[in-house]
Amino acid sequence: MKGWAGIALALRSPEDDDLRSRLPTYVHPVAGRALAWHVLRAMFDAGEPADSVTLLSDQEVGADLVAELPARVVRAAPDPAVAWQDVLDDLGAGVTRLLVVDAAAAVLGPALRRLVSGPPGRRIRSPAGETLAAWIELDAARAGAPDLETLGTGLQDTDPGMGGIAFRVRDRPSLVRAAAVIRARLVERLTERGATFLAPATVVVDVDVTIGPDTIVYPAVVLEGDTSIGAESVVGPGCRLVDAQVGSGVELKGWNYIVRARIRNRAVLEPYVRRGFE
């Protein structure tokens, strides 16, 4: 499938949601990335490579929100409708279909793949009836506005599958729920690559964490930032690693705190030993 583009809509102000924060919902961190980053990543993974993926935001956001993704950020202010048409006008000549997603619907990844694999004219809705994603013809987008409820009018509802993922973050409980889903997927990915988690539901893992095969991770471990762990290591209970590089054959016996430090191959750290500086 070729000739499609993606647009993530981040058009709600902090006052529109109930996170009780001065920050827009879309920039709240989950697994080491902004919430909207996970939506953009899912859009890039939704099918054959998109011609482009754009975040349309009414708030000023930094380039670090996009990070390494080849997405662009377009400011919707002062007139979202004008910015919407400008984004559509900038699409490549071969683009005929458009995937529009709420930038706070961060856990729709598998559902977006199912949506894009079928014909346009369909949408994903939450149990409450909110349109979370719309897969439409470009001409329909030109006649519409940067509003998912408007774009979703008349579209066929698609079962997103994987019950419980059709929601968007609008308050603290839904933010916690999204973080749990995302981190469970990250743990599953690391498990498929050879790591063993003794109590996966208790582990916190960020996007950039890598773990070598045959490494065992005990309960209540926190792995943050650009942390790497080699093969055949043991990370004991209650350890917290931040931007740490741990070699192969290492044993961290538990409750170790390692920040921006290297642990050599086959090293053994006794409980409560700390390395590095914040």
Legacy VTK file of the C-alpha trace (Angstrom):
# vtk DataFile Version 3.0
C-alpha trace
ASCII
DATASET POLYDATA
POINTS 278 float
0.000 0.000 0.000
1.354 3.382 -1.007
0.160 6.926 -1.223
-0.940 7.704 2.318
-0.031 10.185 5.024
-0.655 10.482 8.742
-1.691 13.420 10.900
-1.800 13.317 14.701
-4.068 15.969 16.206
-2.876 17.664 19.408
-5.400 20.460 19.619
-6.515 20.387 23.243
-5.147 22.768 25.859
-4.280 21.686 29.414
-7.576 23.184 30.588
-9.518 20.842 28.288
-8.299 17.757 30.144
-8.235 16.708 33.783
-4.570 15.983 34.400
-4.358 19.007 36.695
-1.157 20.078 34.992
0.132 23.172 33.229
1.559 20.873 30.538
-0.448 19.759 27.504
-1.525 16.135 27.748
0.487 15.236 24.648
3.876 16.050 26.173
3.527 14.051 29.385
6.296 11.423 29.527
5.543 7.723 29.189
8.380 5.181 29.028
10.938 7.898 28.325
9.021 9.618 25.520
6.220 12.159 25.213
2.750 10.667 24.897
2.381 12.020 21.348
5.669 10.337 20.348
4.072 6.933 20.893
1.219 7.914 18.570
3.655 9.074 15.877
5.699 5.888 16.248
2.552 3.775 15.870
1.607 5.702 12.729
5.003 5.004 11.160
4.506 1.322 11.987
0.904 1.151 10.769
1.646 -0.194 7.304
3.787 0.452 4.279
5.873 3.592 4.885
3.775 6.741 4.925
4.704 9.593 2.622
4.718 11.814 5.713
3.573 11.958 9.323
2.691 15.297 10.915
1.861 16.402 14.433
-0.607 19.291 14.250
-0.428 21.052 17.607
-1.965 24.207 18.984
0.781 24.362 21.623
4.442 25.184 21.140
6.378 21.912 21.449
10.096 21.259 21.232
11.907 19.179 18.641
12.711 16.636 21.352
9.070 15.507 21.281
9.620 14.023 17.830
13.142 12.810 18.762
14.556 10.556 16.042
11.277 10.105 14.169
11.139 11.681 10.679
7.927 13.484 11.584
7.278 17.189 11.393
5.488 19.459 13.842
3.105 22.118 12.528
1.722 24.823 14.793
-2.046 25.026 14.461
-2.340 28.514 15.979
-3.850 30.945 15.388
-6.333 29.171 13.077
-6.379 25.330 13.155
-8.599 25.159 10.064
-6.073 27.142 7.995
-3.151 25.080 9.344
-5.078 21.894 8.482
-5.539 22.944 4.872
-1.889 23.990 4.660
-0.789 20.530 5.839
-3.045 18.860 3.276
-1.754 21.129 0.513
1.837 20.169 1.389
1.220 16.444 0.956
2.874 14.677 -1.952
1.052 14.345 -5.251
0.721 10.580 -4.777
-1.104 10.786 -1.449
-4.734 9.683 -1.746
-5.481 8.424 1.782
-5.093 9.895 5.221
-4.805 8.407 8.688
-5.865 10.906 11.352
-5.301 9.971 14.988
-5.874 11.684 18.317
-2.371 12.407 19.634
-3.440 11.232 23.096
-4.567 7.781 21.890
-1.129 6.365 22.590
-1.854 2.635 22.755
-3.677 2.114 19.449
-0.637 0.697 17.631
-1.974 -2.783 16.747
-5.409 -1.353 15.991
-3.945 1.206 13.581
-2.234 -1.576 11.638
-5.579 -3.322 11.264
-7.288 -0.095 10.262
-4.762 0.852 7.583
-4.684 -2.672 6.149
-8.294 -2.262 4.997
-10.160 0.185 2.772
-10.681 3.847 3.733
-13.982 5.017 5.174
-13.504 3.450 8.608
-12.735 4.644 12.116
-11.880 3.469 15.620
-14.112 4.657 18.430
-13.832 4.385 22.186
-16.554 2.639 24.200
-17.819 6.142 25.037
-18.276 6.854 21.322
-15.298 9.190 20.822
-13.548 8.912 17.464
-9.900 8.071 18.132
-8.686 7.416 14.582
-10.084 7.874 11.089
-8.873 6.242 7.864
-10.256 8.343 5.032
-9.836 9.437 1.450
-7.849 12.659 1.083
-10.751 14.374 -0.667
-12.931 13.734 2.385
-10.261 15.318 4.572
-10.148 18.425 2.384
-13.872 18.877 2.840
-13.600 18.468 6.603
-11.823 20.126 9.479
-9.109 19.213 12.007
-11.673 17.539 14.260
-11.954 13.788 14.576
-15.658 13.827 15.389
-16.333 15.758 12.187
-13.998 13.586 10.103
-15.489 10.434 11.596
-19.070 11.252 10.686
-20.536 8.506 8.524
-17.506 6.221 8.734
-17.810 2.531 9.485
-16.847 1.541 13.018
-13.963 -0.918 13.181
-13.393 -3.258 16.096
-9.893 -2.341 17.337
-9.406 -5.809 18.849
-7.234 -6.351 21.924
-9.981 -5.185 24.280
-9.233 -2.174 26.418
-6.894 -0.259 24.092
-9.528 2.015 22.521
-9.079 5.020 24.772
-7.241 8.321 24.880
-5.497 9.985 27.788
-7.598 12.705 29.373
-6.812 12.351 33.091
-4.288 10.789 35.471
-5.950 7.346 35.636
-5.936 7.031 31.837
-2.305 8.230 31.748
-1.346 5.479 34.201
-3.338 2.986 32.143
-1.552 3.999 28.935
1.839 3.740 30.644
1.026 0.209 31.828
0.059 -0.920 28.309
3.131 0.640 26.695
5.552 -0.773 29.235
3.973 -4.227 28.996
4.632 -4.117 25.237
8.234 -3.058 25.811
8.773 -5.917 28.267
7.222 -8.333 25.781
9.572 -7.104 23.046
12.621 -7.568 25.286
11.381 -11.016 26.268
11.108 -12.005 22.612
14.768 -10.995 22.230
15.895 -13.339 24.981
15.537 -11.576 28.350
13.674 -13.148 31.268
11.479 -11.103 33.601
10.516 -12.933 36.794
7.666 -10.519 37.574
7.103 -8.460 34.419
4.146 -6.485 35.772
6.389 -4.921 38.451
9.144 -3.732 36.092
9.418 -0.214 34.614
11.156 -0.055 31.219
11.810 2.887 28.887
11.775 2.847 25.087
15.564 2.933 24.619
16.428 0.110 27.028
18.235 -2.898 25.549
18.868 -6.231 27.282
21.018 -9.099 26.036
19.847 -12.723 25.835
19.750 -14.939 28.919
19.719 -11.955 31.264
17.362 -12.304 34.230
15.497 -9.311 35.630
14.044 -9.646 39.128
10.906 -7.876 40.419
10.581 -4.118 41.020
13.442 -3.160 38.692
13.418 0.295 37.042
15.324 0.699 33.754
15.316 4.260 32.460
16.785 6.280 29.614
19.505 4.894 27.362
20.266 1.872 29.527
21.877 -1.245 28.099
22.472 -4.583 29.827
24.614 -7.294 28.295
23.960 -10.997 27.977
23.816 -13.525 30.814
23.538 -10.926 33.548
21.344 -10.814 36.641
19.572 -7.639 37.750
18.446 -8.205 41.314
15.260 -6.915 42.937
14.687 -3.212 43.427
17.532 -2.001 41.193
17.243 1.333 39.403
19.415 1.981 36.341
19.409 5.351 34.557
21.422 5.833 31.332
23.642 2.981 32.539
25.793 0.558 30.556
26.021 -2.839 32.203
28.268 -5.484 30.702
27.747 -9.204 30.187
27.893 -11.731 32.967
27.214 -9.045 35.594
25.370 -9.660 38.845
23.601 -6.786 40.570
22.506 -8.368 43.827
19.693 -5.947 44.532
18.639 -2.400 45.359
21.573 -1.024 43.356
21.343 2.530 42.024
23.390 3.127 38.857
23.256 6.478 37.068
25.264 7.251 33.911
27.937 4.727 34.820
29.519 1.646 33.243
29.688 -1.731 34.957
32.378 -3.952 33.493
31.807 -7.511 32.297
31.462 -10.158 35.036
31.368 -7.560 37.829
29.434 -8.310 41.006
27.786 -5.505 42.994
26.665 -6.220 46.526
23.224 -5.016 47.659
22.715 -1.241 47.993
25.944 -0.359 46.158
25.635 2.841 44.102
27.517 3.918 40.997
27.611 7.201 39.096
26.177 10.622 39.800
22.941 12.403 39.085
LINES 1 279
278 0 1 2 3 4 5 6 7 8 9 10 11 12 13 14 15 16 17 18 19 20 21 22 23 24 25 26 27 28 29 30 31 32 33 34 35 36 37 38 39 40 41 42 43 44 45 46 47 48 49 50 51 52 53 54 55 56 57 58 59 60 61 62 63 64 65 66 67 68 69 70 71 72 73 74 75 76 77 78 79 80 81 82 83 84 85 86 87 88 89 90 91 92 93 94 95 96 97 98 99 100 101 102 103 104 105 106 107 108 109 110 111 112 113 114 115 116 117 118 119 120 121 122 123 124 125 126 127 128 129 130 131 132 133 134 135 136 137 138 139 140 141 142 143 144 145 146 147 148 149 150 151 152 153 154 155 156 157 158 159 160 161 162 163 164 165 166 167 168 169 170 171 172 173 174 175 176 177 178 179 180 181 182 183 184 185 186 187 188 189 190 191 192 193 194 195 196 197 198 199 200 201 202 203 204 205 206 207 208 209 210 211 212 213 214 215 216 217 218 219 220 221 222 223 224 225 226 227 228 229 230 231 232 233 234 235 236 237 238 239 240 241 242 243 244 245 246 247 248 249 250 251 252 253 254 255 256 257 258 259 260 261 262 263 264 265 266 267 268 269 270 271 272 273 274 275 276 277
